[in-house]
Amino acid sequence: MVPRAAALRPLRRGLLSLQRPAAYQQQVRRYTSEQKQPSPSVSFTHTHPTPSYNSHGTCVSQGEFYKTFGRPVAKCLLLAMFTYQLVFWGWTKLEQDEIKAERQAEISKLEAQVKVLQEDATSAGVDTVKKL
């Protein structure tokens, strides 16, 4: 039979590692690794996630990730937004140029029709429409 204090030690170690600073965690891990591990017949389930450690044995927090990679991620996002805006502006400009060209072609076609109708009217002897 395992004493109660020894049975609760792994659970306590998991709770302490989530709440204590990295220097304390190293001391706790060093202290617990020297002690005898509980027997395999006793199983424990941890309700708290175990923290991740880097190669130096210190806890890696989310803040350290953003401190390290925040600037490159921000640069990539800004570059992506700039590229999107540039392509969007270029596409809009091309569409507007196409619309203007279509309208100008339609205006030219209608002016040609008006000119032909005026010539037909003058050749037939009909008075032309008064200019405003």
C-alpha positions as CSV (number, residue, x, y, z in Angstrom):
1,M,0.0,0.0,0.0
2,V,1.3,3.5,-1.0
3,P,1.2,6.2,1.7
4,R,-1.2,9.0,1.0
5,A,1.5,11.7,0.7
6,A,3.4,9.7,-1.9
7,A,0.2,9.0,-3.8
8,L,-0.7,12.7,-4.0
9,R,2.9,13.8,-4.9
10,P,2.5,13.5,-8.8
11,L,-0.8,15.4,-8.6
12,R,0.8,18.1,-6.5
13,R,3.7,18.3,-8.8
14,G,1.4,18.9,-11.8
15,L,-0.5,21.7,-9.9
16,L,2.7,23.4,-8.7
17,S,4.3,23.4,-12.2
18,L,1.3,25.4,-13.6
19,Q,1.4,28.1,-10.9
20,R,5.1,28.6,-10.0
21,P,7.9,30.4,-11.8
22,A,10.4,28.5,-14.0
23,A,13.2,28.6,-11.4
24,Y,10.9,26.9,-8.8
25,Q,9.8,24.4,-11.4
26,Q,13.4,23.3,-12.0
27,Q,13.9,22.8,-8.2
28,V,10.6,20.8,-7.9
29,R,11.5,18.6,-10.9
30,R,15.0,17.9,-9.5
31,Y,13.6,17.1,-6.1
32,T,10.9,14.8,-7.5
33,S,13.2,13.0,-9.9
34,E,15.4,11.9,-7.0
35,Q,12.5,10.4,-5.1
36,K,11.1,6.9,-5.7
37,Q,8.3,6.9,-8.3
38,P,4.9,5.5,-7.3
39,S,4.2,1.9,-8.2
40,P,2.6,1.2,-11.6
41,S,-0.5,-0.2,-10.0
42,V,-1.6,3.3,-8.9
43,S,-2.8,5.4,-11.8
44,F,-3.5,9.1,-11.7
45,T,-5.3,11.3,-14.1
46,H,-4.3,14.9,-14.4
47,T,-7.1,17.3,-15.1
48,H,-4.7,20.2,-15.8
49,P,-2.6,20.2,-19.0
50,T,1.1,19.7,-18.5
51,P,3.2,22.7,-19.4
52,S,5.7,22.5,-22.3
53,Y,9.4,22.9,-21.6
54,N,12.1,24.0,-23.9
55,S,15.6,22.4,-24.2
56,H,16.8,24.4,-21.1
57,G,14.0,23.0,-18.9
58,T,12.1,26.3,-18.6
59,C,8.4,26.6,-19.2
60,V,7.6,28.0,-22.6
61,S,4.6,30.4,-22.3
62,Q,2.5,31.9,-25.0
63,G,4.0,35.4,-24.4
64,E,7.5,34.1,-25.2
65,F,6.2,32.9,-28.6
66,Y,4.8,36.3,-29.5
67,K,7.9,38.0,-28.2
68,T,10.0,35.8,-30.5
69,F,7.8,35.6,-33.5
70,G,5.5,38.6,-33.2
71,R,7.5,40.9,-35.4
72,P,7.9,38.5,-38.3
73,V,4.2,37.5,-38.1
74,A,3.2,41.2,-38.1
75,K,5.5,41.9,-41.1
76,C,4.0,39.0,-43.0
77,L,0.5,40.1,-42.3
78,L,1.2,43.7,-43.3
79,L,2.9,42.6,-46.5
80,A,-0.1,40.3,-47.3
81,M,-2.6,43.2,-46.7
82,F,-0.5,45.6,-48.8
83,T,-0.3,43.0,-51.6
84,Y,-4.1,42.4,-51.5
85,Q,-4.8,46.1,-51.6
86,L,-2.4,46.7,-54.5
87,V,-4.0,43.8,-56.5
88,F,-7.5,45.0,-55.6
89,W,-6.7,48.5,-56.8
90,G,-5.2,47.3,-60.0
91,W,-8.1,45.0,-60.7
92,T,-10.6,47.9,-60.1
93,K,-8.6,50.2,-62.3
94,L,-8.7,47.7,-65.2
95,E,-12.4,47.2,-64.8
96,Q,-13.1,50.9,-64.8
97,D,-10.9,51.3,-68.0
98,E,-12.9,48.5,-69.6
99,I,-16.2,50.1,-68.7
100,K,-15.1,53.5,-70.0
101,A,-13.9,51.9,-73.3
102,E,-17.3,50.1,-73.7
103,R,-19.2,53.3,-73.1
104,Q,-17.0,55.3,-75.4
105,A,-17.5,52.7,-78.1
106,E,-21.3,52.8,-77.6
107,I,-21.3,56.6,-77.8
108,S,-19.3,56.5,-81.0
109,K,-21.7,54.0,-82.5
110,L,-24.7,56.1,-81.6
111,E,-23.1,59.3,-82.9
112,A,-22.4,57.5,-86.2
113,Q,-26.1,56.4,-86.3
114,V,-27.2,60.0,-85.7
115,K,-24.9,61.3,-88.4
116,V,-26.3,58.7,-90.9
117,L,-29.9,59.6,-90.0
118,Q,-29.2,63.3,-90.4
119,E,-27.6,62.8,-93.8
120,D,-30.7,60.7,-94.9
121,A,-33.0,63.4,-93.6
122,T,-31.2,66.2,-95.5
123,S,-31.1,64.2,-98.7
124,A,-34.8,63.5,-98.4
125,G,-35.5,67.3,-97.9
126,V,-36.8,66.9,-94.4
127,D,-35.9,69.7,-91.9
128,T,-33.4,68.5,-89.3
129,V,-34.0,68.7,-85.7
130,K,-33.4,72.1,-84.2
131,K,-30.3,72.5,-82.2
132,L,-30.8,73.6,-78.6
